[in-house]
Amino acid sequence: MNNFAIPVLLAIIFFLAVLWLLRPGRHALRSGQSPTDLRLENFLPRHYGYFPQVRQALSSVDREYLDKVAPREVAQKAHRERRGVARQFLAGLSQDFSNLERLARMVAALSPVISSEQETKRLVLGLQFRLLYAWVWFNLSTGRVPLHQLEHLTGLVGRLASHMEQAMDAVGALSAPGLNSNLRA
């Protein structure tokens, strides 16, 4: 191998290891969730709705205001703590996405007709989420605030939640048309 191939190979191995460590499914069992607990509320996203508060705390306007009015040490500590909150929010997004993926697998198993297009969309969305998650986590860990990417990541969770709602409605409509209307009332 030449001198260029070794660092590239090591970088690829490192990146794959980081992606493996940050995969969304790792945190589900640590959060006290039983793998056999099939209540719907365990699959619904809970964390992504807090993005407006996180966005406000990480905004450049808020940062500039803190830098202007607070002593330097206090402002730096506040910025560190806010990045910590953003990392916790990121872990919550990971949990939301993992729960929605589990729900998607269950709905797909119950669905009489699953299009390959829908499965491909879900797989692509999962890959996008994992890659962007790793990038946002890396940026937060190095002291940067990737607010735009965090917003995009939150949008991916929202998009999967929307897809799941549509899929569940479709499965419900196919399985028991009369029952579906009674549940909504």
TORZADO-827893 format. One line per field, with one value per atom (N, C-alpha, C): residue number from 1; chain; atom name; x, y, z. Coordinates in nm, 4 decimals, m for minus. Example, Ala and Ser with C-alpha at 12.3 -4.5 7.8 and 13.67 -1.06 7.14 Angstrom:
BEGIN
k: [1_1_1_2_2_2]
c: [A_A_A_A_A_A]
a: [N_CA_C_N_CA_C]
u: [1.3190_1.2300_1.3200_1.2850_1.3670_1.2900]
v: [m0.5690_m0.4500_m0.3300_m0.2250_m0.1060_0.0030]
w: [0.7800_0.7800_0.7800_0.7080_0.7140_0.7870]
// end
This chain:
BEGIN
k: [1_1_1_2_2_2_3_3_3_4_4_4_5_5_5_6_6_6_7_7_7_8_8_8_9_9_9_10_10_10_11_11_11_12_12_12_13_13_13_14_14_14_15_15_15_16_16_16_17_17_17_18_18_18_19_19_19_20_20_20_21_21_21_22_22_22_23_23_23_24_24_24_25_25_25_26_26_26_27_27_27_28_28_28_29_29_29_30_30_30_31_31_31_32_32_32_33_33_33_34_34_34_35_35_35_36_36_36_37_37_37_38_38_38_39_39_39_40_40_40_41_41_41_42_42_42_43_43_43_44_44_44_45_45_45_46_46_46_47_47_47_48_48_48_49_49_49_50_50_50_51_51_51_52_52_52_53_53_53_54_54_54_55_55_55_56_56_56_57_57_57_58_58_58_59_59_59_60_60_60_61_61_61_62_62_62_63_63_63_64_64_64_65_65_65_66_66_66_67_67_67_68_68_68_69_69_69_70_70_70_71_71_71_72_72_72_73_73_73_74_74_74_75_75_75_76_76_76_77_77_77_78_78_78_79_79_79_80_80_80_81_81_81_82_82_82_83_83_83_84_84_84_85_85_85_86_86_86_87_87_87_88_88_88_89_89_89_90_90_90_91_91_91_92_92_92_93_93_93_94_94_94_95_95_95_96_96_96_97_97_97_98_98_98_99_99_99_100_100_100_101_101_101_102_102_102_103_103_103_104_104_104_105_105_105_106_106_106_107_107_107_108_108_108_109_109_109_110_110_110_111_111_111_112_112_112_113_113_113_114_114_114_115_115_115_116_116_116_117_117_117_118_118_118_119_119_119_120_120_120_121_121_121_122_122_122_123_123_123_124_124_124_125_125_125_126_126_126_127_127_127_128_128_128_129_129_129_130_130_130_131_131_131_132_132_132_133_133_133_134_134_134_135_135_135_136_136_136_137_137_137_138_138_138_139_139_139_140_140_140_141_141_141_142_142_142_143_143_143_144_144_144_145_145_145_146_146_146_147_147_147_148_148_148_149_149_149_150_150_150_151_151_151_152_152_152_153_153_153_154_154_154_155_155_155_156_156_156_157_157_157_158_158_158_159_159_159_160_160_160_161_161_161_162_162_162_163_163_163_164_164_164_165_165_165_166_166_166_167_167_167_168_168_168_169_169_169_170_170_170_171_171_171_172_172_172_173_173_173_174_174_174_175_175_175_176_176_176_177_177_177_178_178_178_179_179_179_180_180_180_181_181_181_182_182_182_183_183_183_184_184_184_185_185_185]
c: [A_A_A_A_A_A_A_A_A_A_A_A_A_A_A_A_A_A_A_A_A_A_A_A_A_A_A_A_A_A_A_A_A_A_A_A_A_A_A_A_A_A_A_A_A_A_A_A_A_A_A_A_A_A_A_A_A_A_A_A_A_A_A_A_A_A_A_A_A_A_A_A_A_A_A_A_A_A_A_A_A_A_A_A_A_A_A_A_A_A_A_A_A_A_A_A_A_A_A_A_A_A_A_A_A_A_A_A_A_A_A_A_A_A_A_A_A_A_A_A_A_A_A_A_A_A_A_A_A_A_A_A_A_A_A_A_A_A_A_A_A_A_A_A_A_A_A_A_A_A_A_A_A_A_A_A_A_A_A_A_A_A_A_A_A_A_A_A_A_A_A_A_A_A_A_A_A_A_A_A_A_A_A_A_A_A_A_A_A_A_A_A_A_A_A_A_A_A_A_A_A_A_A_A_A_A_A_A_A_A_A_A_A_A_A_A_A_A_A_A_A_A_A_A_A_A_A_A_A_A_A_A_A_A_A_A_A_A_A_A_A_A_A_A_A_A_A_A_A_A_A_A_A_A_A_A_A_A_A_A_A_A_A_A_A_A_A_A_A_A_A_A_A_A_A_A_A_A_A_A_A_A_A_A_A_A_A_A_A_A_A_A_A_A_A_A_A_A_A_A_A_A_A_A_A_A_A_A_A_A_A_A_A_A_A_A_A_A_A_A_A_A_A_A_A_A_A_A_A_A_A_A_A_A_A_A_A_A_A_A_A_A_A_A_A_A_A_A_A_A_A_A_A_A_A_A_A_A_A_A_A_A_A_A_A_A_A_A_A_A_A_A_A_A_A_A_A_A_A_A_A_A_A_A_A_A_A_A_A_A_A_A_A_A_A_A_A_A_A_A_A_A_A_A_A_A_A_A_A_A_A_A_A_A_A_A_A_A_A_A_A_A_A_A_A_A_A_A_A_A_A_A_A_A_A_A_A_A_A_A_A_A_A_A_A_A_A_A_A_A_A_A_A_A_A_A_A_A_A_A_A_A_A_A_A_A_A_A_A_A_A_A_A_A_A_A_A_A_A_A_A_A_A_A_A_A_A_A_A_A_A_A_A_A_A_A_A_A_A_A_A_A_A_A_A_A_A_A_A_A_A_A_A_A_A_A_A_A_A_A_A_A_A_A_A_A_A_A_A_A_A_A_A_A_A_A_A_A_A_A_A_A_A_A_A_A_A_A_A_A_A_A_A_A_A]
a: [N_CA_C_N_CA_C_N_CA_C_N_CA_C_N_CA_C_N_CA_C_N_CA_C_N_CA_C_N_CA_C_N_CA_C_N_CA_C_N_CA_C_N_CA_C_N_CA_C_N_CA_C_N_CA_C_N_CA_C_N_CA_C_N_CA_C_N_CA_C_N_CA_C_N_CA_C_N_CA_C_N_CA_C_N_CA_C_N_CA_C_N_CA_C_N_CA_C_N_CA_C_N_CA_C_N_CA_C_N_CA_C_N_CA_C_N_CA_C_N_CA_C_N_CA_C_N_CA_C_N_CA_C_N_CA_C_N_CA_C_N_CA_C_N_CA_C_N_CA_C_N_CA_C_N_CA_C_N_CA_C_N_CA_C_N_CA_C_N_CA_C_N_CA_C_N_CA_C_N_CA_C_N_CA_C_N_CA_C_N_CA_C_N_CA_C_N_CA_C_N_CA_C_N_CA_C_N_CA_C_N_CA_C_N_CA_C_N_CA_C_N_CA_C_N_CA_C_N_CA_C_N_CA_C_N_CA_C_N_CA_C_N_CA_C_N_CA_C_N_CA_C_N_CA_C_N_CA_C_N_CA_C_N_CA_C_N_CA_C_N_CA_C_N_CA_C_N_CA_C_N_CA_C_N_CA_C_N_CA_C_N_CA_C_N_CA_C_N_CA_C_N_CA_C_N_CA_C_N_CA_C_N_CA_C_N_CA_C_N_CA_C_N_CA_C_N_CA_C_N_CA_C_N_CA_C_N_CA_C_N_CA_C_N_CA_C_N_CA_C_N_CA_C_N_CA_C_N_CA_C_N_CA_C_N_CA_C_N_CA_C_N_CA_C_N_CA_C_N_CA_C_N_CA_C_N_CA_C_N_CA_C_N_CA_C_N_CA_C_N_CA_C_N_CA_C_N_CA_C_N_CA_C_N_CA_C_N_CA_C_N_CA_C_N_CA_C_N_CA_C_N_CA_C_N_CA_C_N_CA_C_N_CA_C_N_CA_C_N_CA_C_N_CA_C_N_CA_C_N_CA_C_N_CA_C_N_CA_C_N_CA_C_N_CA_C_N_CA_C_N_CA_C_N_CA_C_N_CA_C_N_CA_C_N_CA_C_N_CA_C_N_CA_C_N_CA_C_N_CA_C_N_CA_C_N_CA_C_N_CA_C_N_CA_C_N_CA_C_N_CA_C_N_CA_C_N_CA_C_N_CA_C_N_CA_C_N_CA_C_N_CA_C_N_CA_C_N_CA_C_N_CA_C_N_CA_C_N_CA_C_N_CA_C_N_CA_C_N_CA_C_N_CA_C_N_CA_C_N_CA_C_N_CA_C_N_CA_C_N_CA_C_N_CA_C_N_CA_C_N_CA_C_N_CA_C_N_CA_C_N_CA_C_N_CA_C_N_CA_C_N_CA_C_N_CA_C_N_CA_C_N_CA_C_N_CA_C]
u: [0.0844_0.0000_0.0883_0.0366_0.1137_0.0841_0.1528_0.1415_0.0049_m0.0691_m0.1992_m0.3108_m0.2989_m0.4059_m0.4243_m0.3174_m0.3264_m0.4080_m0.3801_m0.4637_m0.6105_m0.6342_m0.7719_m0.8435_m0.7778_m0.8359_m0.8643_m0.7712_m0.7916_m0.9067_m0.9177_m1.0268_m1.1618_m1.1688_m1.2938_m1.3311_m1.2342_m1.2599_m1.3061_m1.2414_m1.2804_m1.4231_m1.4562_m1.5892_m1.6953_m1.6689_m1.7641_m1.7805_m1.6719_m1.6801_m1.7651_m1.7488_m1.8289_m1.9758_m2.0050_m2.1434_m2.2033_m2.1256_m2.1743_m2.2030_m2.1141_m2.1342_m2.2525_m2.2810_m2.3870_m2.5198_m2.5280_m2.6528_m2.7681_m2.8821_m2.9954_m3.0475_m3.0416_m3.1004_m3.0302_m2.9103_m2.8341_m2.8965_m2.9681_m3.0141_m3.1518_m3.2228_m3.3613_m3.3710_m3.2847_m3.2949_m3.2405_m3.1469_m3.0931_m3.1958_m3.2922_m3.3897_m3.5003_m3.4863_m3.5840_m3.6975_m3.6893_m3.7944_m3.7757_m3.8800_m3.8761_m3.8890_m3.8118_m3.8232_m3.9579_m4.0344_m4.1643_m4.2800_m4.2530_m4.3575_m4.4093_m4.5284_m4.5791_m4.6862_m4.6891_m4.7848_m4.7455_m4.8439_m4.8185_m4.7410_m4.7689_m4.6990_m4.5482_m4.5032_m4.3591_m4.2911_m4.3702_m4.3127_m4.3247_m4.4092_m4.4300_m4.3125_m4.2758_m4.1633_m4.2006_m4.1114_m4.1369_m4.0402_m3.9242_m3.8201_m3.8168_m3.8527_m3.8317_m3.9169_m4.0221_m4.1061_m4.0386_m3.9244_m3.8523_m3.7525_m3.7524_m3.6547_m3.6645_m3.7826_m3.7855_m3.7074_m3.7152_m3.6404_m3.4895_m3.4521_m3.3102_m3.2583_m3.3356_m3.2950_m3.2728_m3.3634_m3.3484_m3.2210_m3.1968_m3.0791_m2.9489_m2.9507_m2.8276_m2.8169_m2.9122_m2.9122_m2.7944_m2.7525_m2.6404_m2.6798_m2.8058_m2.8524_m2.8400_m2.8820_m2.8724_m2.7262_m2.6424_m2.4994_m2.4363_m2.4681_m2.4143_m2.4617_m2.5869_m2.6399_m2.5666_m2.5474_m2.4752_m2.3321_m2.2660_m2.1283_m2.1212_m2.2270_m2.2284_m2.2565_m2.3507_m2.3932_m2.3305_m2.2845_m2.2315_m2.0788_m2.0205_m1.8739_m1.8281_m1.7078_m1.6542_m1.6666_m1.6287_m1.6336_m1.7764_m1.8683_m2.0090_m2.0652_m2.0322_m2.0811_m2.0257_m1.8969_m1.8377_m1.9012_m1.9261_m1.9909_m2.1327_m2.2042_m2.3398_m2.3374_m2.2405_m2.2294_m2.1999_m2.1119_m2.0813_m2.2049_m2.2763_m2.3959_m2.5038_m2.5153_m2.6148_m2.5779_m2.4486_m2.4063_m2.4358_m2.4219_m2.4570_m2.6057_m2.6879_m2.8317_m2.8612_m2.7888_m2.8074_m2.7680_m2.6632_m2.6246_m2.7326_m2.7925_m2.9020_m3.0232_m3.0507_m3.1598_m3.1299_m3.0050_m2.9627_m2.9843_m2.9510_m2.9748_m3.1248_m3.2057_m3.3509_m3.4038_m3.3474_m3.3859_m3.3514_m3.2377_m3.1959_m3.2958_m3.3374_m3.4359_m3.5696_m3.6129_m3.7362_m3.7286_m3.6172_m3.6018_m3.5982_m3.5277_m3.5197_m3.6580_m3.7350_m3.8706_m3.9592_m3.9483_m4.0283_m3.9869_m3.8586_m3.8130_m3.8697_m3.8717_m3.9317_m4.0791_m4.1474_m4.2893_m4.3053_m4.2172_m4.2241_m4.2077_m4.1178_m4.0995_m4.2242_m4.2863_m4.4078_m4.5239_m4.5398_m4.6470_m4.6229_m4.4979_m4.4664_m4.4989_m4.4753_m4.5065_m4.6574_m4.7354_m4.8807_m4.9486_m4.8777_m4.9364_m4.9488_m5.0664_m5.0824_m5.0030_m4.9833_m4.9097_m4.8052_m4.6805_m4.5724_m4.5011_m4.4975_m4.4293_m4.2797_m4.2054_m4.0594_m4.0176_m4.0992_m4.0688_m4.0768_m4.1774_m4.1917_m4.0762_m4.0389_m3.9270_m3.7968_m3.7786_m3.6579_m3.6533_m3.7683_m3.7742_m3.7335_m3.7863_m3.7554_m3.6071_m3.5494_m3.4067_m3.3193_m3.3558_m3.2798_m3.2906_m3.4098_m3.4299_m3.3450_m3.3380_m3.2549_m3.1071_m3.0617_m2.9217_m2.8922_m2.9825_m2.9655_m2.9573_m3.0480_m3.0502_m2.9178_m2.8713_m2.7491_m2.6264_m2.6144_m2.5002_m2.5055_m2.6234_m2.6373_m2.6216_m2.6721_m2.6569_m2.5083_m2.4309_m2.2866_m2.2200_m2.2590_m2.1993_m2.2349_m2.3597_m2.4025_m2.3353_m2.3311_m2.2658_m2.1186_m2.0507_m1.9101_m1.8939_m1.9773_m1.9679_m1.9941_m2.0955_m2.1230_m2.0080_m1.9486_m1.8376_m1.7119_m1.6985_m1.5811_m1.6078_m1.7258_m1.7533_m1.8306_m1.8606_m1.9390_m2.0874_m2.1680_m2.3126_m2.3751_m2.4024_m2.4597_m2.6120_m2.6611_m2.8042_m2.8851_m2.8360_m2.9089_m2.9185_m2.8085_m2.8099_m2.8982_m2.8976_m2.9838_m3.1309_m3.1609_m3.2965_m3.3343_m3.2424_m3.2676_m3.2887_m3.2105_m3.2235_m3.3601_m3.4034_m3.5354_m3.6443_m3.6234_m3.7178_m3.7266_m3.6139_m3.6155_m3.7004_m3.6901_m3.7727_m3.9196_m3.9501_m4.0876_m4.1407_m4.0550_m4.0969_m4.1266_m4.0421_m4.0680_m4.1966_m4.2196_m4.3438_m4.4651_m4.4555_m4.5639_m4.5863_m4.4781_m4.4894_m4.5557_m4.5183_m4.5750_m4.7237_m4.7630_m4.9046_m4.9838_m4.9300_m4.9967_m5.0028_m4.8944_m4.8912_m4.9895_m4.9956_m5.0898_m5.2335_m5.2612_m5.3950_m5.4294_m5.3322_m5.3559_m5.3805_m5.3002_m5.3189_m5.4530_m5.4885_m5.6171_m5.7337_m5.7217_m5.8289_m5.8450_m5.7348_m5.7420_m5.7923_m5.7559_m5.7887_m5.9312_m5.9795_m6.1148_m6.1729_m6.2342_m6.2859_m6.3844_m6.4737_m6.5703_m6.5062_m6.4051_m6.3364_m6.2563_m6.1944_m6.1112_m6.1922_m6.3133_m6.3942_m6.4413_m6.4624_m6.5039_m6.3908_m6.2674_m6.1532_m6.1304_m6.1590_m6.1343_m6.2387_m6.3545_m6.4646_m6.4415]
v: [m0.1191_0.0000_0.1246_0.2268_0.3508_0.4310_0.5405_0.6215_0.6876_0.7050_0.7707_0.6736_0.5495_0.4517_0.4181_0.4132_0.3769_0.4786_0.6092_0.7049_0.7043_0.6851_0.6811_0.5591_0.4448_0.3240_0.3400_0.3994_0.4227_0.5201_0.6228_0.7187_0.6516_0.5658_0.4949_0.4028_0.3298_0.2402_0.3201_0.4332_0.5177_0.5692_0.6171_0.6703_0.5616_0.4419_0.3317_0.2929_0.2964_0.2651_0.3693_0.4973_0.6033_0.5850_0.5541_0.5305_0.4127_0.3074_0.1903_0.2258_0.3021_0.3398_0.4340_0.5143_0.6138_0.5667_0.4408_0.3941_0.4136_0.4551_0.4904_0.3782_0.2549_0.1469_0.1163_0.1662_0.1326_0.1866_0.2964_0.3650_0.3196_0.2412_0.2069_0.1234_0.0234_m0.0615_0.0064_0.0972_0.1693_0.2620_0.3045_0.4008_0.3340_0.2043_0.1359_0.0756_0.0787_0.0258_m0.1231_m0.1985_m0.3423_m0.3695_m0.4644_m0.4912_m0.5522_m0.6017_m0.6606_m0.5689_m0.4493_m0.3538_m0.2897_m0.3272_m0.2862_m0.1775_m0.1020_0.0080_0.1156_0.1729_0.2697_0.3912_0.4356_0.5550_0.5342_0.4086_0.3824_0.4050_0.4115_0.4281_0.5705_0.6490_0.7848_0.8744_0.9663_1.0561_1.1531_1.1672_1.2564_1.3747_1.3584_1.4589_1.5647_1.5290_1.6220_1.7473_1.7434_1.8608_1.9716_1.9415_2.0424_2.1224_2.1007_2.1704_2.3226_2.3838_2.5309_2.5855_2.5179_2.5631_2.5443_2.4327_2.4076_2.5096_2.5366_2.6354_2.7719_2.8115_2.9406_2.9438_2.8369_2.8333_2.8329_2.7774_2.7690_2.8782_2.9681_3.0706_3.1666_3.2221_3.3170_3.4451_3.4848_3.6046_3.5831_3.4666_3.4352_3.4299_3.3708_3.3619_3.5019_3.5874_3.7239_3.8012_3.7837_3.8517_3.8066_3.6749_3.6237_3.6774_3.6772_3.7270_3.8749_3.9486_4.0923_4.1256_4.0538_4.0929_4.0123_3.8920_3.8068_3.8129_3.7920_3.7805_3.6641_3.6737_3.5760_3.4317_3.4062_3.2697_3.2175_3.3033_3.2642_3.2342_3.3185_3.2977_3.1669_3.1404_3.0163_2.8939_2.9021_2.7909_2.7693_2.8776_2.8667_2.8040_2.8428_2.7846_2.6349_2.5955_2.4518_2.3752_2.4307_2.3638_2.3540_2.4552_2.4515_2.3485_2.3342_2.2278_2.0911_2.0808_1.9561_1.9248_2.0276_2.0096_1.9676_2.0270_1.9892_1.8434_1.7961_1.6545_1.5640_1.6069_1.5289_1.5270_1.6408_1.6482_1.5557_1.5531_1.4662_1.3193_1.2830_1.1452_1.1150_1.2129_1.1958_1.1777_1.2545_1.2355_1.0956_1.0474_0.9120_0.8097_0.8287_0.7392_0.7471_0.8684_0.8857_0.8111_0.8292_0.7673_0.6155_0.5658_0.4216_0.3632_0.4302_0.3845_0.3839_0.4887_0.4949_0.3868_0.3547_0.2465_0.1125_0.0898_m0.0340_m0.0411_0.0710_0.0760_0.0500_0.1053_0.0848_m0.0626_m0.1309_m0.2736_m0.3527_m0.3152_m0.3863_m0.3589_m0.2338_m0.1999_m0.2703_m0.2755_m0.3446_m0.4934_m0.5521_m0.6941_m0.7179_m0.6208_m0.6349_m0.5952_m0.5217_m0.4691_m0.5785_m0.5885_m0.6901_m0.6583_m0.5323_m0.4932_m0.3887_m0.4246_m0.3308_m0.3048_m0.1794_m0.1500_m0.1375_m0.1792_m0.1689_m0.0226_0.0633_0.2071_0.2600_0.2158_0.2605_0.2094_0.0843_0.0281_0.0988_0.1296_0.2005_0.3397_0.4081_0.5415_0.5338_0.4329_0.4184_0.3890_0.3046_0.2729_0.3946_0.4696_0.5906_0.6934_0.7073_0.8000_0.7585_0.6282_0.5775_0.6057_0.5868_0.6154_0.7643_0.8471_0.9920_1.0313_0.9757_1.0094_0.9716_0.8504_0.8040_0.8861_0.9181_0.9976_1.1393_1.2001_1.3358_1.3379_1.2346_1.2228_1.2213_1.1397_1.1315_1.2659_1.3347_1.4653_1.5695_1.5741_1.6703_1.6384_1.5099_1.4700_1.5113_1.4881_1.5259_1.6765_1.7535_1.8997_1.9490_1.8952_1.9365_1.8990_1.7846_1.7398_1.8245_1.8865_1.9709_2.1176_2.1477_2.2847_2.3678_2.3128_2.3871_2.3653_2.4557_2.4454_2.4348_2.3117_2.2919_2.3036_2.4229_2.4429_2.4020_2.4354_2.4008_2.2486_2.1781_2.0321_1.9690_2.0271_1.9780_1.9956_2.1067_2.1303_2.0275_1.9984_1.8986_1.7602_1.7265_1.5984_1.5875_1.6948_1.6978_1.6795_1.7402_1.7245_1.5809_1.5096_1.3689_1.2855_1.3134_1.2424_1.2749_1.4007_1.4408_1.3764_1.3676_1.3064_1.1575_1.0873_0.9461_0.9292_1.0177_1.0113_1.0308_1.1224_1.1458_1.0241_0.9638_0.8424_0.7303_0.7198_0.6134_0.6356_0.7592_0.7881_0.7505_0.7848_0.7496_0.5982_0.5287_0.3828_0.3162_0.3662_0.3083_0.3337_0.4515_0.4792_0.3857_0.3616_0.2732_0.1298_0.0824_m0.0539_m0.0638_0.0361_0.0366_0.0385_0.1126_0.1200_m0.0119_m0.0799_m0.2084_m0.3212_m0.3166_m0.4293_m0.4259_m0.3105_m0.3018_m0.1642_m0.1443_m0.0103_0.0457_m0.0354_0.0140_0.0468_m0.0330_m0.0133_0.1155_0.1478_0.2670_0.3931_0.4014_0.5217_0.5306_0.4170_0.4183_0.4615_0.4317_0.4703_0.6204_0.6840_0.8277_0.9108_0.8557_0.9318_0.9574]
w: [0.0000_0.0000_0.0000_m0.0617_m0.0617_0.0646_0.0804_0.2028_0.2186_0.1111_0.1167_0.1559_0.1197_0.1421_0.2905_0.3663_0.5079_0.5874_0.5777_0.6524_0.6078_0.4787_0.4297_0.4873_0.4876_0.5438_0.6931_0.7656_0.9092_0.9338_0.8502_0.8646_0.8393_0.7406_0.7111_0.8266_0.8797_0.9930_1.1144_1.1403_1.2529_1.2353_1.1154_1.0892_1.1058_1.0562_1.0721_1.2192_1.2949_1.4378_1.5110_1.4758_1.5376_1.5027_1.3763_1.3368_1.4133_1.4315_1.5042_1.6497_1.7112_1.8512_1.8702_1.7693_1.7808_1.7232_1.6845_1.6234_1.7212_1.6687_1.7538_1.8424_1.8038_1.8813_2.0121_2.0341_2.1536_2.2811_2.2743_2.3949_2.4416_2.3623_2.3960_2.5231_2.5376_2.6553_2.7803_2.7638_2.8792_2.9406_2.8616_2.9118_2.9927_3.0211_3.1035_3.0235_2.8932_2.8096_2.7906_2.8126_2.7911_2.6425_2.5884_2.4456_2.4074_2.5043_2.4739_2.5108_2.5587_2.5943_2.4657_2.4240_2.2946_2.3024_2.4089_2.4162_2.3166_2.2478_2.1420_2.1924_2.3144_2.3650_2.3787_2.3836_2.3891_2.2547_2.1488_2.0156_1.9636_2.0240_1.9760_2.0151_1.9263_1.9582_2.0690_2.1661_2.2796_2.2826_2.2261_2.2439_2.1346_2.0126_1.9026_1.9155_1.9947_2.0156_2.0958_2.1558_2.2346_2.1514_2.0209_1.9382_1.9467_1.9518_1.9616_2.0819_2.1951_2.3122_2.2917_2.2318_2.2052_2.1051_2.0005_1.8998_1.9649_2.0540_2.1216_2.2061_2.2793_2.3672_2.2890_2.1677_2.0883_1.9832_1.9777_1.8727_1.8900_1.7781_1.7814_1.8549_1.8464_1.9172_2.0681_2.1150_2.2568_2.3011_2.2167_2.2470_2.2573_2.1610_2.1619_2.2849_2.3212_2.4384_2.5650_2.5788_2.6954_2.6998_2.5853_2.5795_2.6161_2.5845_2.6100_2.7566_2.8204_2.9543_3.0672_3.0386_3.1457_3.1485_3.2661_3.2714_3.1836_3.1347_3.0388_3.0892_3.2148_3.2690_3.2749_3.3146_3.3249_3.1857_3.0902_2.9531_2.8956_2.9183_2.8669_2.9317_3.0621_3.1313_3.0773_3.0545_2.9998_2.8605_2.7784_2.6437_2.6516_2.7428_2.7602_2.8050_2.9013_2.9520_2.8443_2.7626_2.6555_2.5491_2.5218_2.4297_2.4918_2.6243_2.6932_2.6806_2.6942_2.6765_2.5321_2.4378_2.2971_2.2749_2.3421_2.3300_2.3908_2.5026_2.5607_2.4668_2.4059_2.3085_2.1907_2.1485_2.0387_2.0757_2.1973_2.2431_2.2452_2.2835_2.2810_2.1393_2.0445_1.9047_1.8569_1.9003_1.8639_1.9180_2.0406_2.1009_2.0262_1.9929_1.9162_1.7836_1.7133_1.5824_1.5953_1.6935_1.7159_1.7455_1.8289_1.8611_1.7373_1.6561_1.5344_1.4355_1.4296_1.3415_1.3876_1.5182_1.5702_1.5333_1.5483_1.5109_1.3612_1.2809_1.1355_1.1002_1.1674_1.1413_1.1800_1.2906_1.3327_1.2373_1.1949_1.1016_0.9682_0.9246_0.7996_0.8096_0.9255_0.9435_0.9426_0.9884_0.9926_0.8621_0.7809_0.6584_0.5527_0.4909_0.3875_0.2609_0.2335_0.1133_0.1525_0.1347_0.1628_0.0312_m0.0083_m0.1336_m0.1082_m0.2068_m0.1940_m0.1884_m0.2496_m0.2450_m0.1023_m0.0264_0.1121_0.1978_0.1790_0.2548_0.2194_0.0913_0.0487_0.1102_0.1114_0.1739_0.3204_0.3903_0.5328_0.5539_0.4689_0.4817_0.4520_0.3496_0.3153_0.4278_0.4827_0.5944_0.7143_0.7413_0.8510_0.8279_0.7057_0.6740_0.6870_0.6347_0.6483_0.7953_0.8756_1.0170_1.0837_1.0612_1.1270_1.0872_0.9587_0.9131_0.9702_0.9637_1.0167_1.1684_1.2351_1.3801_1.4174_1.3468_1.3749_1.3513_1.2459_1.2146_1.3217_1.3633_1.4657_1.5987_1.6344_1.7593_1.7578_1.6484_1.6360_1.6517_1.5841_1.5934_1.7351_1.8008_1.9383_2.0307_2.0063_2.0909_2.0718_1.9564_1.9320_1.9615_2.0168_2.0588_1.9587_1.8436_1.7445_1.7712_1.7194_1.7363_1.5965_1.5518_1.4182_1.4194_1.4415_1.4608_1.3378_1.2193_1.0970_1.0805_1.1077_1.0958_1.2044_1.3230_1.4310_1.3935_1.3281_1.2806_1.1737_1.0845_0.9800_1.0421_1.1428_1.2120_1.2802_1.3423_1.4044_1.2988_1.1831_1.0730_1.0241_1.0245_0.9837_1.0790_1.2083_1.3065_1.2824_1.2592_1.2315_1.1038_1.0026_0.8767_0.8959_0.9721_0.9979_1.0791_1.1744_1.2534_1.1628_1.0681_0.9740_0.8848_0.8350_0.7533_0.8328_0.9599_1.0433_1.0659_1.0872_1.1062_0.9808_0.8633_0.7374_0.7194_0.7511_0.7364_0.8310_0.9544_1.0511_1.0082_0.9525_0.9012_0.7865_0.6978_0.5831_0.6296_0.7237_0.7750_0.8458_0.9234_0.9927_0.8956_0.7872_0.6886_0.6145_0.5892_0.5186_0.6073_0.7351_0.8214_0.8741_0.9123_0.9689_0.9428_0.8259_0.7925_0.8951_0.9483_1.0478_1.1797_1.2180_1.3444_1.3429_1.2311_1.2195_1.2472_1.1930_1.2160_1.3604_1.4259_1.5667_1.6584_1.6214_1.7045_1.7005_1.5914_1.5770_1.6506_1.6738_1.7349_1.8803]
// end
